[in-house]
Each structure stands twice: as structure tokens, then as C-alpha cells.
Amino acid sequence: MKNLVEVLAKSLVDHPEEVVVTENEKEDAIVISLTVAQEDMGKVIGKQGRIAKAIRSIVKAAASKSDKKIIVEIM
């Protein structure tokens, strides 16, 4: 899932070298944290959060076979 979020984020931003994705596994969930450059924050979130919602939907669909819940945080 980490690689999927990284590929999606790098394709959206102007500074792909500043994209950092970390994955932390908890008991019942996997938390994926996405950090981008300040100038690119709007491109990742989108108008009214549409891009962020789309990223979360794609990750959720990709992880549907997994037993754990996937949480995508945009820092």
C-alpha cells in the first residue's frame, strides 16, 4: 500500500523528490502517512478534499482483501 500511495502522490505534485510515505502497523489498522512539500499540499488535497478522498478510496479498494483497516493521513 505504501508504494501505491507514493506513486499516486508523486504523479500529482511538482516536487516528487519531497514526497515521503511512511507506514505504521497497529493492532487493527495500518496507518499510511503522506508528507509533501508545502506548495504541493493543495494538489494532493484538491478542491473540497476530492483528491484526498480519491486516494483513500483507491487504497481502500486495493486493500479490500486485507483483514486490517487502512488509514491514509496527509501531513
Distance bins in CASP14 RR format, pairs under 12 A and 6 or more apart:
PFRMAT RR
TARGET T0000
AUTHOR 0000-0000-0000
RMODE 2
METHOD distances of the structure
MODEL  1
1 7 0 0 0 0 0 1 0 0 0 0 0
1 8 0 0 0 0 0 1 0 0 0 0 0
1 21 0 0 0 0 1 0 0 0 0 0 0
1 22 0 0 0 0 0 1 0 0 0 0 0
1 23 1 0 0 1 0 0 0 0 0 0 0
1 24 0 0 0 0 0 1 0 0 0 0 0
1 25 0 0 0 0 0 1 0 0 0 0 0
1 29 0 0 0 0 0 1 0 0 0 0 0
1 30 1 0 0 1 0 0 0 0 0 0 0
1 31 0 0 0 0 0 1 0 0 0 0 0
1 32 1 0 1 0 0 0 0 0 0 0 0
1 33 0 0 0 0 0 1 0 0 0 0 0
1 34 0 0 0 0 0 1 0 0 0 0 0
1 55 0 0 0 0 0 1 0 0 0 0 0
1 56 0 0 0 0 0 1 0 0 0 0 0
1 58 0 0 0 0 1 0 0 0 0 0 0
1 59 1 0 1 0 0 0 0 0 0 0 0
1 60 0 0 0 0 1 0 0 0 0 0 0
1 61 0 0 0 0 0 1 0 0 0 0 0
1 62 1 0 0 1 0 0 0 0 0 0 0
1 63 1 0 1 0 0 0 0 0 0 0 0
1 64 0 0 0 0 0 1 0 0 0 0 0
1 65 0 0 0 0 0 1 0 0 0 0 0
1 66 0 0 0 0 1 0 0 0 0 0 0
1 68 0 0 0 0 1 0 0 0 0 0 0
1 69 0 0 0 0 0 1 0 0 0 0 0
1 70 1 0 0 1 0 0 0 0 0 0 0
1 71 0 0 0 0 0 1 0 0 0 0 0
1 72 0 0 0 0 1 0 0 0 0 0 0
2 8 0 0 0 0 0 1 0 0 0 0 0
2 9 0 0 0 0 0 1 0 0 0 0 0
2 19 0 0 0 0 0 1 0 0 0 0 0
2 20 0 0 0 0 0 1 0 0 0 0 0
2 21 1 0 1 0 0 0 0 0 0 0 0
2 22 1 0 0 1 0 0 0 0 0 0 0
2 23 1 0 1 0 0 0 0 0 0 0 0
2 24 0 0 0 0 0 1 0 0 0 0 0
2 25 0 0 0 0 0 1 0 0 0 0 0
2 30 0 0 0 0 1 0 0 0 0 0 0
2 31 0 0 0 0 0 1 0 0 0 0 0
2 32 1 0 0 1 0 0 0 0 0 0 0
2 33 0 0 0 0 1 0 0 0 0 0 0
2 34 0 0 0 0 1 0 0 0 0 0 0
2 59 0 0 0 0 1 0 0 0 0 0 0
2 62 0 0 0 0 0 1 0 0 0 0 0
2 63 0 0 0 0 0 1 0 0 0 0 0
2 70 0 0 0 0 0 1 0 0 0 0 0
2 72 0 0 0 0 0 1 0 0 0 0 0
3 9 0 0 0 0 0 1 0 0 0 0 0
3 10 0 0 0 0 0 1 0 0 0 0 0
3 19 0 0 0 0 0 1 0 0 0 0 0
3 21 0 0 0 0 1 0 0 0 0 0 0
3 23 0 0 0 0 1 0 0 0 0 0 0
3 32 0 0 0 0 0 1 0 0 0 0 0
3 59 0 0 0 0 0 1 0 0 0 0 0
3 62 0 0 0 0 0 1 0 0 0 0 0
4 10 0 0 0 0 0 1 0 0 0 0 0
4 11 0 0 0 0 0 1 0 0 0 0 0
4 21 0 0 0 0 1 0 0 0 0 0 0
4 23 0 0 0 0 0 1 0 0 0 0 0
4 32 0 0 0 0 1 0 0 0 0 0 0
4 34 0 0 0 0 0 1 0 0 0 0 0
4 55 0 0 0 0 1 0 0 0 0 0 0
4 56 0 0 0 0 0 1 0 0 0 0 0
4 57 0 0 0 0 0 1 0 0 0 0 0
4 58 1 0 0 1 0 0 0 0 0 0 0
4 59 1 0 0 1 0 0 0 0 0 0 0
4 60 0 0 0 0 0 1 0 0 0 0 0
4 61 0 0 0 0 0 1 0 0 0 0 0
4 62 1 0 1 0 0 0 0 0 0 0 0
4 63 0 0 0 0 1 0 0 0 0 0 0
4 70 0 0 0 0 0 1 0 0 0 0 0
4 72 0 0 0 0 1 0 0 0 0 0 0
5 11 0 0 0 0 0 1 0 0 0 0 0
5 12 0 0 0 0 0 1 0 0 0 0 0
5 19 0 0 0 0 1 0 0 0 0 0 0
5 20 0 0 0 0 0 1 0 0 0 0 0
5 21 1 0 1 0 0 0 0 0 0 0 0
5 22 0 0 0 0 1 0 0 0 0 0 0
5 23 0 0 0 0 1 0 0 0 0 0 0
5 30 0 0 0 0 0 1 0 0 0 0 0
5 31 0 0 0 0 0 1 0 0 0 0 0
5 32 1 0 1 0 0 0 0 0 0 0 0
5 33 0 0 0 0 1 0 0 0 0 0 0
5 34 1 0 1 0 0 0 0 0 0 0 0
5 35 0 0 0 0 0 1 0 0 0 0 0
5 36 0 0 0 0 0 1 0 0 0 0 0
5 44 0 0 0 0 0 1 0 0 0 0 0
5 52 0 0 0 0 0 1 0 0 0 0 0
5 54 0 0 0 0 0 1 0 0 0 0 0
5 55 1 0 0 1 0 0 0 0 0 0 0
5 56 0 0 0 0 1 0 0 0 0 0 0
5 58 0 0 0 0 1 0 0 0 0 0 0
5 59 1 0 0 1 0 0 0 0 0 0 0
5 60 0 0 0 0 0 1 0 0 0 0 0
5 62 0 0 0 0 1 0 0 0 0 0 0
5 63 0 0 0 0 0 1 0 0 0 0 0
5 70 0 0 0 0 1 0 0 0 0 0 0
5 71 0 0 0 0 0 1 0 0 0 0 0
5 72 1 0 0 1 0 0 0 0 0 0 0
5 73 0 0 0 0 0 1 0 0 0 0 0
5 74 0 0 0 0 1 0 0 0 0 0 0
6 12 0 0 0 0 0 1 0 0 0 0 0
6 13 0 0 0 0 0 1 0 0 0 0 0
6 16 0 0 0 0 1 0 0 0 0 0 0
6 17 0 0 0 0 0 1 0 0 0 0 0
6 18 0 0 0 0 0 1 0 0 0 0 0
6 19 1 0 0 1 0 0 0 0 0 0 0
6 20 0 0 0 0 1 0 0 0 0 0 0
6 21 1 0 1 0 0 0 0 0 0 0 0
6 22 0 0 0 0 0 1 0 0 0 0 0
6 23 0 0 0 0 0 1 0 0 0 0 0
6 32 0 0 0 0 1 0 0 0 0 0 0
6 33 0 0 0 0 0 1 0 0 0 0 0
6 34 0 0 0 0 1 0 0 0 0 0 0
6 35 0 0 0 0 0 1 0 0 0 0 0
6 36 0 0 0 0 0 1 0 0 0 0 0
6 44 0 0 0 0 0 1 0 0 0 0 0
6 55 0 0 0 0 0 1 0 0 0 0 0
6 59 0 0 0 0 0 1 0 0 0 0 0
6 72 0 0 0 0 0 1 0 0 0 0 0
7 13 0 0 0 0 0 1 0 0 0 0 0
7 16 0 0 0 0 1 0 0 0 0 0 0
7 19 0 0 0 0 1 0 0 0 0 0 0
7 21 0 0 0 0 1 0 0 0 0 0 0
7 34 0 0 0 0 0 1 0 0 0 0 0
7 55 0 0 0 0 0 1 0 0 0 0 0
7 58 0 0 0 0 0 1 0 0 0 0 0
7 59 0 0 0 0 0 1 0 0 0 0 0
7 62 0 0 0 0 0 1 0 0 0 0 0
8 16 0 0 0 0 0 1 0 0 0 0 0
8 19 0 0 0 0 1 0 0 0 0 0 0
8 21 0 0 0 0 1 0 0 0 0 0 0
8 32 0 0 0 0 0 1 0 0 0 0 0
8 34 0 0 0 0 1 0 0 0 0 0 0
8 36 0 0 0 0 0 1 0 0 0 0 0
8 43 0 0 0 0 0 1 0 0 0 0 0
8 44 0 0 0 0 1 0 0 0 0 0 0
8 51 0 0 0 0 1 0 0 0 0 0 0
8 52 0 0 0 0 0 1 0 0 0 0 0
8 54 0 0 0 0 1 0 0 0 0 0 0
8 55 1 0 1 0 0 0 0 0 0 0 0
8 56 0 0 0 0 0 1 0 0 0 0 0
8 57 0 0 0 0 0 1 0 0 0 0 0
8 58 1 0 0 1 0 0 0 0 0 0 0
8 59 0 0 0 0 1 0 0 0 0 0 0
8 62 0 0 0 0 0 1 0 0 0 0 0
8 72 0 0 0 0 1 0 0 0 0 0 0
8 74 0 0 0 0 0 1 0 0 0 0 0
9 15 0 0 0 0 0 1 0 0 0 0 0
9 16 1 0 0 1 0 0 0 0 0 0 0
9 17 0 0 0 0 0 1 0 0 0 0 0
9 18 0 0 0 0 1 0 0 0 0 0 0
9 19 1 0 1 0 0 0 0 0 0 0 0
9 20 0 0 0 0 1 0 0 0 0 0 0
9 21 1 0 0 1 0 0 0 0 0 0 0
9 32 0 0 0 0 0 1 0 0 0 0 0
9 33 0 0 0 0 0 1 0 0 0 0 0
9 34 1 0 1 0 0 0 0 0 0 0 0
9 35 0 0 0 0 1 0 0 0 0 0 0
9 36 1 0 0 1 0 0 0 0 0 0 0
9 37 0 0 0 0 0 1 0 0 0 0 0
9 40 0 0 0 0 1 0 0 0 0 0 0
9 41 0 0 0 0 0 1 0 0 0 0 0
9 42 0 0 0 0 0 1 0 0 0 0 0
9 43 0 0 0 0 1 0 0 0 0 0 0
9 44 1 0 0 1 0 0 0 0 0 0 0
9 45 0 0 0 0 0 1 0 0 0 0 0
9 51 0 0 0 0 1 0 0 0 0 0 0
9 52 0 0 0 0 0 1 0 0 0 0 0
9 54 0 0 0 0 0 1 0 0 0 0 0
9 55 1 0 0 1 0 0 0 0 0 0 0
9 58 0 0 0 0 0 1 0 0 0 0 0
9 59 0 0 0 0 0 1 0 0 0 0 0
9 72 0 0 0 0 0 1 0 0 0 0 0
9 74 0 0 0 0 1 0 0 0 0 0 0
9 75 0 0 0 0 0 1 0 0 0 0 0
10 16 1 1 0 0 0 0 0 0 0 0 0
10 17 0 0 0 0 1 0 0 0 0 0 0
10 18 0 0 0 0 1 0 0 0 0 0 0
10 19 1 0 1 0 0 0 0 0 0 0 0
10 20 0 0 0 0 0 1 0 0 0 0 0
10 21 0 0 0 0 1 0 0 0 0 0 0
10 34 0 0 0 0 0 1 0 0 0 0 0
10 36 0 0 0 0 1 0 0 0 0 0 0
10 37 0 0 0 0 0 1 0 0 0 0 0
10 40 0 0 0 0 0 1 0 0 0 0 0
10 43 0 0 0 0 0 1 0 0 0 0 0
10 44 0 0 0 0 0 1 0 0 0 0 0
11 19 0 0 0 0 1 0 0 0 0 0 0
11 36 0 0 0 0 0 1 0 0 0 0 0
11 40 0 0 0 0 0 1 0 0 0 0 0
11 43 0 0 0 0 0 1 0 0 0 0 0
11 44 0 0 0 0 0 1 0 0 0 0 0
11 51 0 0 0 0 0 1 0 0 0 0 0
11 55 0 0 0 0 0 1 0 0 0 0 0
11 58 0 0 0 0 0 1 0 0 0 0 0
12 19 0 0 0 0 1 0 0 0 0 0 0
12 34 0 0 0 0 0 1 0 0 0 0 0
12 36 0 0 0 0 1 0 0 0 0 0 0
12 37 0 0 0 0 0 1 0 0 0 0 0
12 40 1 0 0 1 0 0 0 0 0 0 0
12 41 0 0 0 0 0 1 0 0 0 0 0
12 42 0 0 0 0 1 0 0 0 0 0 0
12 43 1 0 1 0 0 0 0 0 0 0 0
12 44 1 0 1 0 0 0 0 0 0 0 0
12 45 0 0 0 0 1 0 0 0 0 0 0
12 46 0 0 0 0 1 0 0 0 0 0 0
12 50 0 0 0 0 0 1 0 0 0 0 0
12 51 1 0 0 1 0 0 0 0 0 0 0
12 52 0 0 0 0 0 1 0 0 0 0 0
12 54 0 0 0 0 0 1 0 0 0 0 0
12 55 0 0 0 0 1 0 0 0 0 0 0
12 74 0 0 0 0 0 1 0 0 0 0 0
13 19 1 0 0 1 0 0 0 0 0 0 0
13 20 0 0 0 0 0 1 0 0 0 0 0
13 34 0 0 0 0 0 1 0 0 0 0 0
13 35 0 0 0 0 0 1 0 0 0 0 0
13 36 1 0 1 0 0 0 0 0 0 0 0
13 37 1 0 0 1 0 0 0 0 0 0 0
13 38 0 0 0 0 0 1 0 0 0 0 0
13 39 0 0 0 0 1 0 0 0 0 0 0
13 40 1 1 0 0 0 0 0 0 0 0 0
13 41 0 0 0 0 1 0 0 0 0 0 0
13 42 0 0 0 0 1 0 0 0 0 0 0
13 43 1 0 1 0 0 0 0 0 0 0 0
13 44 1 0 0 1 0 0 0 0 0 0 0
13 45 0 0 0 0 0 1 0 0 0 0 0
13 46 0 0 0 0 0 1 0 0 0 0 0
13 51 0 0 0 0 0 1 0 0 0 0 0
13 74 0 0 0 0 0 1 0 0 0 0 0
14 36 0 0 0 0 1 0 0 0 0 0 0
14 37 1 0 0 1 0 0 0 0 0 0 0
14 38 0 0 0 0 0 1 0 0 0 0 0
14 39 1 0 0 1 0 0 0 0 0 0 0
14 40 1 0 1 0 0 0 0 0 0 0 0
14 41 0 0 0 0 0 1 0 0 0 0 0
14 42 0 0 0 0 0 1 0 0 0 0 0
14 43 1 0 0 1 0 0 0 0 0 0 0
14 44 0 0 0 0 0 1 0 0 0 0 0
15 35 0 0 0 0 0 1 0 0 0 0 0
15 36 1 0 0 1 0 0 0 0 0 0 0
15 37 1 0 1 0 0 0 0 0 0 0 0
15 38 0 0 0 0 1 0 0 0 0 0 0
15 39 1 0 0 1 0 0 0 0 0 0 0
15 40 1 0 1 0 0 0 0 0 0 0 0
15 41 0 0 0 0 0 1 0 0 0 0 0
15 43 0 0 0 0 0 1 0 0 0 0 0
15 44 0 0 0 0 0 1 0 0 0 0 0
16 36 0 0 0 0 1 0 0 0 0 0 0
16 37 0 0 0 0 1 0 0 0 0 0 0
16 40 0 0 0 0 1 0 0 0 0 0 0
16 43 0 0 0 0 0 1 0 0 0 0 0
16 44 0 0 0 0 0 1 0 0 0 0 0
17 36 0 0 0 0 0 1 0 0 0 0 0
17 37 0 0 0 0 1 0 0 0 0 0 0
17 40 0 0 0 0 0 1 0 0 0 0 0
18 34 0 0 0 0 0 1 0 0 0 0 0
18 35 0 0 0 0 1 0 0 0 0 0 0
18 36 1 0 0 1 0 0 0 0 0 0 0
18 37 1 0 1 0 0 0 0 0 0 0 0
18 38 0 0 0 0 1 0 0 0 0 0 0
18 39 0 0 0 0 1 0 0 0 0 0 0
18 40 1 0 0 1 0 0 0 0 0 0 0
18 41 0 0 0 0 0 1 0 0 0 0 0
18 44 0 0 0 0 0 1 0 0 0 0 0
18 75 0 0 0 0 0 1 0 0 0 0 0
19 33 0 0 0 0 0 1 0 0 0 0 0
19 34 1 0 0 1 0 0 0 0 0 0 0
19 35 1 0 0 1 0 0 0 0 0 0 0
19 36 1 0 1 0 0 0 0 0 0 0 0
19 37 0 0 0 0 1 0 0 0 0 0 0
19 40 0 0 0 0 1 0 0 0 0 0 0
19 41 0 0 0 0 0 1 0 0 0 0 0
19 43 0 0 0 0 0 1 0 0 0 0 0
19 44 0 0 0 0 1 0 0 0 0 0 0
19 74 0 0 0 0 0 1 0 0 0 0 0
19 75 0 0 0 0 0 1 0 0 0 0 0
20 32 0 0 0 0 0 1 0 0 0 0 0
20 33 0 0 0 0 1 0 0 0 0 0 0
20 34 1 0 0 1 0 0 0 0 0 0 0
20 35 1 0 1 0 0 0 0 0 0 0 0
20 36 1 0 0 1 0 0 0 0 0 0 0
20 37 0 0 0 0 1 0 0 0 0 0 0
20 40 0 0 0 0 0 1 0 0 0 0 0
20 74 0 0 0 0 0 1 0 0 0 0 0
20 75 0 0 0 0 1 0 0 0 0 0 0
21 31 0 0 0 0 0 1 0 0 0 0 0
21 32 1 0 0 1 0 0 0 0 0 0 0
21 33 1 0 0 1 0 0 0 0 0 0 0
21 34 1 0 1 0 0 0 0 0 0 0 0
21 35 1 0 0 1 0 0 0 0 0 0 0
21 36 0 0 0 0 1 0 0 0 0 0 0
21 44 0 0 0 0 0 1 0 0 0 0 0
21 55 0 0 0 0 0 1 0 0 0 0 0
21 59 0 0 0 0 0 1 0 0 0 0 0
21 72 0 0 0 0 1 0 0 0 0 0 0
21 73 0 0 0 0 0 1 0 0 0 0 0
21 74 0 0 0 0 0 1 0 0 0 0 0
21 75 0 0 0 0 0 1 0 0 0 0 0
22 30 0 0 0 0 0 1 0 0 0 0 0
22 31 0 0 0 0 1 0 0 0 0 0 0
22 32 1 0 0 1 0 0 0 0 0 0 0
22 33 1 0 1 0 0 0 0 0 0 0 0
22 34 0 0 0 0 1 0 0 0 0 0 0
22 35 1 0 0 1 0 0 0 0 0 0 0
22 72 0 0 0 0 0 1 0 0 0 0 0
22 73 0 0 0 0 1 0 0 0 0 0 0
22 75 0 0 0 0 1 0 0 0 0 0 0
23 29 0 0 0 0 0 1 0 0 0 0 0
23 30 1 0 0 1 0 0 0 0 0 0 0
23 31 1 0 0 1 0 0 0 0 0 0 0
23 32 1 0 1 0 0 0 0 0 0 0 0
23 33 1 0 0 1 0 0 0 0 0 0 0
23 34 0 0 0 0 0 1 0 0 0 0 0
23 59 0 0 0 0 0 1 0 0 0 0 0
23 63 0 0 0 0 0 1 0 0 0 0 0
23 68 0 0 0 0 0 1 0 0 0 0 0
23 70 0 0 0 0 1 0 0 0 0 0 0
23 71 0 0 0 0 0 1 0 0 0 0 0
23 72 0 0 0 0 0 1 0 0 0 0 0
23 73 0 0 0 0 0 1 0 0 0 0 0
24 30 1 0 0 1 0 0 0 0 0 0 0
24 31 1 0 1 0 0 0 0 0 0 0 0
24 32 0 0 0 0 1 0 0 0 0 0 0
24 33 1 0 0 1 0 0 0 0 0 0 0
24 68 0 0 0 0 0 1 0 0 0 0 0
24 70 0 0 0 0 0 1 0 0 0 0 0
24 71 0 0 0 0 1 0 0 0 0 0 0
24 72 0 0 0 0 0 1 0 0 0 0 0
24 73 0 0 0 0 1 0 0 0 0 0 0
25 31 1 0 0 1 0 0 0 0 0 0 0
25 32 0 0 0 0 0 1 0 0 0 0 0
25 66 0 0 0 0 0 1 0 0 0 0 0
25 68 1 0 0 1 0 0 0 0 0 0 0
25 69 0 0 0 0 0 1 0 0 0 0 0
25 70 0 0 0 0 0 1 0 0 0 0 0
25 71 0 0 0 0 0 1 0 0 0 0 0
26 32 0 0 0 0 0 1 0 0 0 0 0
26 68 0 0 0 0 1 0 0 0 0 0 0
26 69 0 0 0 0 1 0 0 0 0 0 0
26 70 0 0 0 0 0 1 0 0 0 0 0
26 71 0 0 0 0 1 0 0 0 0 0 0
27 67 0 0 0 0 0 1 0 0 0 0 0
27 68 0 0 0 0 1 0 0 0 0 0 0
27 69 0 0 0 0 0 1 0 0 0 0 0
28 66 0 0 0 0 0 1 0 0 0 0 0
28 67 0 0 0 0 1 0 0 0 0 0 0
28 68 1 0 0 1 0 0 0 0 0 0 0
28 69 1 0 0 1 0 0 0 0 0 0 0
28 70 0 0 0 0 0 1 0 0 0 0 0
28 71 0 0 0 0 0 1 0 0 0 0 0
29 60 0 0 0 0 0 1 0 0 0 0 0
29 63 0 0 0 0 0 1 0 0 0 0 0
29 66 0 0 0 0 0 1 0 0 0 0 0
29 67 0 0 0 0 0 1 0 0 0 0 0
29 68 1 0 1 0 0 0 0 0 0 0 0
29 69 1 0 1 0 0 0 0 0 0 0 0
29 70 1 0 0 1 0 0 0 0 0 0 0
29 71 1 0 1 0 0 0 0 0 0 0 0
29 72 0 0 0 0 0 1 0 0 0 0 0
29 73 0 0 0 0 0 1 0 0 0 0 0
30 59 0 0 0 0 1 0 0 0 0 0 0
30 60 0 0 0 0 0 1 0 0 0 0 0
30 62 0 0 0 0 0 1 0 0 0 0 0
30 63 1 0 0 1 0 0 0 0 0 0 0
30 66 1 0 0 1 0 0 0 0 0 0 0
30 67 0 0 0 0 0 1 0 0 0 0 0
30 68 1 0 1 0 0 0 0 0 0 0 0
30 69 1 0 0 1 0 0 0 0 0 0 0
30 70 1 0 1 0 0 0 0 0 0 0 0
30 71 1 0 0 1 0 0 0 0 0 0 0
30 72 0 0 0 0 1 0 0 0 0 0 0
30 73 0 0 0 0 0 1 0 0 0 0 0
31 59 0 0 0 0 0 1 0 0 0 0 0
31 68 0 0 0 0 0 1 0 0 0 0 0
31 69 0 0 0 0 1 0 0 0 0 0 0
31 70 0 0 0 0 1 0 0 0 0 0 0
31 71 1 0 1 0 0 0 0 0 0 0 0
31 72 0 0 0 0 1 0 0 0 0 0 0
31 73 1 0 0 1 0 0 0 0 0 0 0
31 74 0 0 0 0 0 1 0 0 0 0 0
31 75 0 0 0 0 0 1 0 0 0 0 0
32 55 0 0 0 0 1 0 0 0 0 0 0
32 56 0 0 0 0 1 0 0 0 0 0 0
32 58 0 0 0 0 0 1 0 0 0 0 0
32 59 1 0 0 1 0 0 0 0 0 0 0
32 60 0 0 0 0 0 1 0 0 0 0 0
32 62 0 0 0 0 0 1 0 0 0 0 0
32 63 0 0 0 0 1 0 0 0 0 0 0
32 68 0 0 0 0 0 1 0 0 0 0 0
32 69 0 0 0 0 0 1 0 0 0 0 0
32 70 1 0 0 1 0 0 0 0 0 0 0
32 71 1 0 0 1 0 0 0 0 0 0 0
32 72 1 0 1 0 0 0 0 0 0 0 0
32 73 1 0 0 1 0 0 0 0 0 0 0
32 74 0 0 0 0 1 0 0 0 0 0 0
32 75 0 0 0 0 0 1 0 0 0 0 0
33 71 0 0 0 0 1 0 0 0 0 0 0
33 72 0 0 0 0 1 0 0 0 0 0 0
33 73 1 0 1 0 0 0 0 0 0 0 0
33 74 0 0 0 0 1 0 0 0 0 0 0
33 75 1 0 1 0 0 0 0 0 0 0 0
34 40 0 0 0 0 0 1 0 0 0 0 0
34 41 0 0 0 0 0 1 0 0 0 0 0
34 44 1 0 0 1 0 0 0 0 0 0 0
34 45 0 0 0 0 0 1 0 0 0 0 0
34 51 0 0 0 0 0 1 0 0 0 0 0
34 52 0 0 0 0 1 0 0 0 0 0 0
34 55 1 0 0 1 0 0 0 0 0 0 0
34 56 0 0 0 0 0 1 0 0 0 0 0
34 59 0 0 0 0 0 1 0 0 0 0 0
34 71 0 0 0 0 0 1 0 0 0 0 0
34 72 1 0 0 1 0 0 0 0 0 0 0
34 73 1 0 0 1 0 0 0 0 0 0 0
34 74 1 0 1 0 0 0 0 0 0 0 0
34 75 1 0 0 1 0 0 0 0 0 0 0
35 41 0 0 0 0 1 0 0 0 0 0 0
35 44 0 0 0 0 1 0 0 0 0 0 0
35 72 0 0 0 0 0 1 0 0 0 0 0
35 73 0 0 0 0 1 0 0 0 0 0 0
35 74 0 0 0 0 1 0 0 0 0 0 0
35 75 1 0 1 0 0 0 0 0 0 0 0
36 42 0 0 0 0 1 0 0 0 0 0 0
36 43 1 0 0 1 0 0 0 0 0 0 0
36 44 1 0 1 0 0 0 0 0 0 0 0
36 45 0 0 0 0 1 0 0 0 0 0 0
36 51 0 0 0 0 0 1 0 0 0 0 0
36 52 0 0 0 0 0 1 0 0 0 0 0
36 55 0 0 0 0 0 1 0 0 0 0 0
36 74 1 0 0 1 0 0 0 0 0 0 0
36 75 0 0 0 0 1 0 0 0 0 0 0
37 43 0 0 0 0 1 0 0 0 0 0 0
37 44 0 0 0 0 1 0 0 0 0 0 0
37 75 0 0 0 0 0 1 0 0 0 0 0
38 44 0 0 0 0 0 1 0 0 0 0 0
38 45 0 0 0 0 0 1 0 0 0 0 0
38 75 0 0 0 0 0 1 0 0 0 0 0
40 46 0 0 0 0 0 1 0 0 0 0 0
40 51 0 0 0 0 0 1 0 0 0 0 0
40 74 0 0 0 0 0 1 0 0 0 0 0
41 49 0 0 0 0 0 1 0 0 0 0 0
41 51 0 0 0 0 0 1 0 0 0 0 0
41 52 0 0 0 0 0 1 0 0 0 0 0
41 74 1 0 0 1 0 0 0 0 0 0 0
41 75 0 0 0 0 1 0 0 0 0 0 0
42 48 0 0 0 0 0 1 0 0 0 0 0
42 49 0 0 0 0 1 0 0 0 0 0 0
42 50 0 0 0 0 0 1 0 0 0 0 0
42 51 0 0 0 0 1 0 0 0 0 0 0
42 52 0 0 0 0 1 0 0 0 0 0 0
42 74 0 0 0 0 1 0 0 0 0 0 0
43 49 0 0 0 0 0 1 0 0 0 0 0
43 50 0 0 0 0 0 1 0 0 0 0 0
43 51 1 0 0 1 0 0 0 0 0 0 0
43 52 0 0 0 0 0 1 0 0 0 0 0
43 55 0 0 0 0 0 1 0 0 0 0 0
43 74 0 0 0 0 0 1 0 0 0 0 0
44 50 0 0 0 0 0 1 0 0 0 0 0
44 51 1 0 0 1 0 0 0 0 0 0 0
44 52 1 0 0 1 0 0 0 0 0 0 0
44 53 0 0 0 0 0 1 0 0 0 0 0
44 54 0 0 0 0 0 1 0 0 0 0 0
44 55 1 0 0 1 0 0 0 0 0 0 0
44 56 0 0 0 0 0 1 0 0 0 0 0
44 72 0 0 0 0 0 1 0 0 0 0 0
44 73 0 0 0 0 0 1 0 0 0 0 0
44 74 1 0 1 0 0 0 0 0 0 0 0
44 75 0 0 0 0 0 1 0 0 0 0 0
45 51 1 0 0 1 0 0 0 0 0 0 0
45 52 1 0 1 0 0 0 0 0 0 0 0
45 53 0 0 0 0 1 0 0 0 0 0 0
45 54 0 0 0 0 0 1 0 0 0 0 0
45 55 0 0 0 0 1 0 0 0 0 0 0
45 56 0 0 0 0 0 1 0 0 0 0 0
45 72 0 0 0 0 0 1 0 0 0 0 0
45 73 0 0 0 0 0 1 0 0 0 0 0
45 74 1 0 0 1 0 0 0 0 0 0 0
45 75 0 0 0 0 0 1 0 0 0 0 0
46 52 1 0 0 1 0 0 0 0 0 0 0
46 53 0 0 0 0 1 0 0 0 0 0 0
46 54 0 0 0 0 1 0 0 0 0 0 0
46 55 0 0 0 0 0 1 0 0 0 0 0
46 74 0 0 0 0 0 1 0 0 0 0 0
47 53 0 0 0 0 0 1 0 0 0 0 0
47 54 0 0 0 0 0 1 0 0 0 0 0
48 54 0 0 0 0 0 1 0 0 0 0 0
49 55 0 0 0 0 1 0 0 0 0 0 0
49 56 0 0 0 0 1 0 0 0 0 0 0
49 57 0 0 0 0 0 1 0 0 0 0 0
49 74 0 0 0 0 1 0 0 0 0 0 0
50 56 0 0 0 0 0 1 0 0 0 0 0
50 57 0 0 0 0 0 1 0 0 0 0 0
51 57 0 0 0 0 0 1 0 0 0 0 0
51 58 0 0 0 0 0 1 0 0 0 0 0
51 72 0 0 0 0 0 1 0 0 0 0 0
51 74 0 0 0 0 1 0 0 0 0 0 0
52 58 0 0 0 0 0 1 0 0 0 0 0
52 59 0 0 0 0 0 1 0 0 0 0 0
52 72 1 0 0 1 0 0 0 0 0 0 0
52 73 0 0 0 0 1 0 0 0 0 0 0
52 74 1 0 1 0 0 0 0 0 0 0 0
52 75 0 0 0 0 0 1 0 0 0 0 0
53 59 0 0 0 0 0 1 0 0 0 0 0
53 60 0 0 0 0 0 1 0 0 0 0 0
53 72 0 0 0 0 1 0 0 0 0 0 0
53 74 0 0 0 0 0 1 0 0 0 0 0
54 60 0 0 0 0 0 1 0 0 0 0 0
54 61 0 0 0 0 0 1 0 0 0 0 0
54 72 0 0 0 0 0 1 0 0 0 0 0
55 61 0 0 0 0 0 1 0 0 0 0 0
55 62 0 0 0 0 0 1 0 0 0 0 0
55 70 0 0 0 0 0 1 0 0 0 0 0
55 71 0 0 0 0 0 1 0 0 0 0 0
55 72 1 0 0 1 0 0 0 0 0 0 0
55 73 0 0 0 0 0 1 0 0 0 0 0
55 74 0 0 0 0 1 0 0 0 0 0 0
56 62 0 0 0 0 0 1 0 0 0 0 0
56 63 0 0 0 0 0 1 0 0 0 0 0
56 69 0 0 0 0 0 1 0 0 0 0 0
56 70 0 0 0 0 1 0 0 0 0 0 0
56 71 0 0 0 0 1 0 0 0 0 0 0
56 72 1 0 1 0 0 0 0 0 0 0 0
56 73 0 0 0 0 1 0 0 0 0 0 0
56 74 0 0 0 0 1 0 0 0 0 0 0
57 63 0 0 0 0 0 1 0 0 0 0 0
57 64 0 0 0 0 0 1 0 0 0 0 0
57 70 0 0 0 0 0 1 0 0 0 0 0
57 72 0 0 0 0 1 0 0 0 0 0 0
58 64 0 0 0 0 0 1 0 0 0 0 0
58 70 0 0 0 0 0 1 0 0 0 0 0
58 72 0 0 0 0 1 0 0 0 0 0 0
59 66 0 0 0 0 0 1 0 0 0 0 0
59 68 0 0 0 0 0 1 0 0 0 0 0
59 69 0 0 0 0 0 1 0 0 0 0 0
59 70 1 0 1 0 0 0 0 0 0 0 0
59 71 0 0 0 0 1 0 0 0 0 0 0
59 72 1 0 1 0 0 0 0 0 0 0 0
59 73 0 0 0 0 0 1 0 0 0 0 0
59 74 0 0 0 0 0 1 0 0 0 0 0
60 66 0 0 0 0 1 0 0 0 0 0 0
60 68 0 0 0 0 0 1 0 0 0 0 0
60 69 0 0 0 0 1 0 0 0 0 0 0
60 70 1 0 0 1 0 0 0 0 0 0 0
60 71 0 0 0 0 1 0 0 0 0 0 0
60 72 0 0 0 0 1 0 0 0 0 0 0
61 70 0 0 0 0 1 0 0 0 0 0 0
62 70 0 0 0 0 1 0 0 0 0 0 0
62 72 0 0 0 0 0 1 0 0 0 0 0
63 69 0 0 0 0 1 0 0 0 0 0 0
63 70 1 0 1 0 0 0 0 0 0 0 0
63 71 0 0 0 0 0 1 0 0 0 0 0
63 72 0 0 0 0 0 1 0 0 0 0 0
64 70 0 0 0 0 1 0 0 0 0 0 0
END
